[in-house]
Amino acid sequence: MIRRLYDWTMGLAESPYAIWALAIVAFVESSFFPIPPDVLMIPMIIARPNRAFLIAGVATVASVLGGLFGYYIGYSLFELIGQPIFDFYGKADSVAAFSENYNAYGAWAVLIAGVTPFPFKVITIMSGVTQLSLTVFIISAIIARALRFFIVATLLWKFGEPIREFIEKRLGLVFTVFCILLVGGFVALRFL
């Protein structure tokens, strides 16, 4: 099923309505859809590098709006919609434990999930469940998603097709290592 969704999403990148498709995929990916918008962004930017930053901007805005929908799912519809999504991603058991300390570090959770391969939808829904400050959520989501999409756009705009494999296979790991080092640095400063 995931492979068919992936192939369908890739087909959208060649459509004359690709920018609208990207906006829809970025929106739903932040709330419940399993395929990230990068799948559309990468071929779109390679095909039209002069539109790289427009494409990244559309992905950012749509993703943040989708994140707000995910927040709403967690805030108002968790039992009906949020719980099945958490079950699908194998995160159902972590809801109670995660909720305990979430709001103290919610901005970091949104930032880290927004740039790493961790499913952003889990964090958007959890932010609603725990009623993380909406202002904190929006600011963190804008920063995280803009970082992710504009870095991808910049790399593709600058280097084109040769950088594609690095982005598809290793950029998530690079973002993850960066976040670990960043958080580790703050932890080390706190205890030194």
C-alpha positions as CSV (number, residue, x, y, z in Angstrom):
1,M,0.0,0.0,0.0
2,I,2.8,2.4,0.9
3,R,4.6,1.7,-2.4
4,R,1.4,2.5,-4.4
5,L,1.0,5.8,-2.4
6,Y,4.6,6.6,-3.1
7,D,4.3,5.9,-6.9
8,W,1.0,8.0,-7.0
9,T,2.7,10.8,-5.2
10,M,5.7,10.7,-7.6
11,G,3.3,10.9,-10.5
12,L,1.9,14.1,-9.2
13,A,5.3,15.8,-9.6
14,E,4.9,15.6,-13.4
15,S,1.4,17.0,-13.3
16,P,0.6,20.5,-14.5
17,Y,-1.0,20.9,-11.1
18,A,2.2,19.8,-9.3
19,I,2.3,22.9,-7.0
20,W,-1.2,22.4,-5.8
21,A,-0.5,18.7,-5.4
22,L,2.6,19.6,-3.3
23,A,0.5,21.9,-1.1
24,I,-2.1,19.1,-0.5
25,V,0.6,16.5,0.2
26,A,2.5,18.8,2.5
27,F,-0.7,19.7,4.4
28,V,-1.9,16.1,4.8
29,E,1.6,14.8,5.6
30,S,1.7,17.0,8.7
31,S,-1.6,15.6,10.0
32,F,-2.0,11.9,8.8
33,F,-0.5,11.1,5.4
34,P,2.6,8.8,5.4
35,I,4.5,10.1,2.4
36,P,6.6,13.3,2.9
37,P,6.4,16.2,0.6
38,D,10.1,15.9,-0.3
39,V,9.0,13.1,-2.7
40,L,7.2,15.8,-4.8
41,M,9.6,18.7,-4.1
42,I,12.8,17.0,-5.3
43,P,11.6,16.2,-8.8
44,M,9.8,19.5,-9.1
45,I,12.9,21.5,-8.2
46,I,15.1,19.5,-10.4
47,A,12.7,20.1,-13.3
48,R,12.4,23.8,-12.6
49,P,15.3,25.0,-10.4
50,N,14.2,28.7,-10.9
51,R,11.1,27.9,-8.8
52,A,13.0,26.1,-6.0
53,F,12.2,28.7,-3.4
54,L,8.6,29.1,-4.4
55,I,8.2,25.4,-4.1
56,A,9.9,25.4,-0.7
57,G,7.7,28.2,0.4
58,V,4.5,26.4,-0.7
59,A,5.6,23.3,1.1
60,T,6.4,25.3,4.3
61,V,3.1,27.1,4.4
62,A,1.0,24.1,3.6
63,S,2.9,21.9,6.1
64,V,2.5,24.4,8.9
65,L,-1.3,24.7,8.1
66,G,-1.4,20.9,8.1
67,G,0.4,20.9,11.4
68,L,-2.4,23.1,12.8
69,F,-4.9,20.5,11.5
70,G,-2.9,17.8,13.3
71,Y,-2.9,20.0,16.4
72,Y,-6.7,20.2,16.1
73,I,-6.9,16.4,15.7
74,G,-5.0,16.0,19.0
75,Y,-6.9,18.7,20.8
76,S,-10.5,17.8,19.7
77,L,-10.5,14.5,17.8
78,F,-7.9,12.4,19.5
79,E,-10.1,9.4,20.3
80,L,-11.7,9.4,16.9
81,I,-8.8,10.2,14.6
82,G,-5.6,10.7,16.6
83,Q,-5.5,7.4,18.4
84,P,-5.8,5.3,15.1
85,I,-2.9,7.4,13.6
86,F,-0.8,6.7,16.7
87,D,-1.7,3.0,16.5
88,F,-0.6,2.9,12.8
89,Y,2.8,4.4,13.6
90,G,3.3,2.2,16.7
91,K,3.2,5.1,19.1
92,A,0.0,4.4,21.0
93,D,1.8,3.1,24.1
94,S,3.9,6.2,24.4
95,V,1.0,8.7,24.6
96,A,0.7,8.8,28.4
97,A,4.4,8.8,29.1
98,F,5.1,11.4,26.4
99,S,2.3,13.7,27.7
100,E,3.9,14.0,31.2
101,N,6.8,16.2,30.2
102,Y,5.9,17.2,26.7
103,N,4.9,20.8,27.3
104,A,8.2,21.6,29.1
105,Y,10.1,20.6,25.9
106,G,7.3,20.9,23.3
107,A,9.1,23.6,21.3
108,W,12.1,21.4,20.9
109,A,10.0,18.4,20.0
110,V,8.3,20.3,17.2
111,L,11.6,21.7,16.0
112,I,13.3,18.3,16.0
113,A,10.4,16.4,14.4
114,G,10.0,19.1,11.9
115,V,13.5,18.7,10.4
116,T,14.2,15.0,11.1
117,P,12.6,11.8,9.6
118,F,10.5,11.4,12.7
119,P,6.8,11.5,11.7
120,F,5.9,15.2,12.1
121,K,2.2,14.2,12.3
122,V,2.8,12.4,15.6
123,I,4.2,15.6,17.1
124,T,1.5,17.9,15.7
125,I,-1.2,15.6,17.2
126,M,0.6,15.3,20.5
127,S,0.9,19.0,20.7
128,G,-2.8,19.2,20.5
129,V,-3.4,16.4,23.0
130,T,-1.1,18.1,25.6
131,Q,-2.4,21.6,24.6
132,L,1.1,22.9,24.0
133,S,0.9,26.7,23.6
134,L,-0.5,27.4,20.2
135,T,2.0,30.3,19.7
136,V,5.0,28.1,20.7
137,F,3.7,25.4,18.3
138,I,3.2,27.7,15.3
139,I,6.6,29.5,15.7
140,S,8.4,26.1,16.2
141,A,6.6,24.6,13.2
142,I,7.4,27.5,10.9
143,I,11.1,27.4,11.9
144,A,11.4,23.7,11.6
145,R,9.6,23.2,8.3
146,A,11.2,26.3,6.7
147,L,14.7,24.9,7.6
148,R,13.9,21.5,6.2
149,F,12.3,22.6,2.9
150,F,14.5,25.6,2.2
151,I,17.7,23.6,2.9
152,V,16.5,20.9,0.4
153,A,15.5,23.6,-2.1
154,T,18.9,25.4,-1.8
155,L,20.9,22.2,-2.2
156,L,18.9,21.3,-5.3
157,W,19.0,24.8,-6.7
158,K,22.7,25.0,-6.3
159,F,23.8,21.4,-7.2
160,G,20.9,20.0,-9.1
161,E,20.6,16.3,-9.9
162,P,24.0,15.2,-8.5
163,I,22.8,16.1,-4.9
164,R,19.5,14.2,-5.3
165,E,20.8,10.9,-4.0
166,F,22.4,12.6,-1.0
167,I,19.1,14.3,-0.1
168,E,17.0,11.2,-0.6
169,K,19.3,8.8,1.3
170,R,21.3,10.9,3.8
171,L,19.8,14.3,4.5
172,G,17.4,12.9,7.2
173,L,20.4,11.3,8.9
174,V,22.4,14.6,8.7
175,F,19.4,16.5,10.3
176,T,19.1,13.8,13.0
177,V,22.8,14.0,13.9
178,F,22.6,17.8,13.9
179,C,19.7,17.7,16.3
180,I,21.4,15.2,18.6
181,L,24.5,17.4,18.7
182,L,22.4,20.5,19.3
183,V,20.4,19.0,22.2
184,G,23.5,17.3,23.5
185,G,25.3,20.6,23.5
186,F,22.5,22.2,25.6
187,V,22.5,19.3,28.0
188,A,26.3,19.5,28.4
189,L,26.1,23.2,29.1
190,R,23.4,22.7,31.7
191,F,25.4,20.2,33.6
192,L,28.9,21.7,33.3
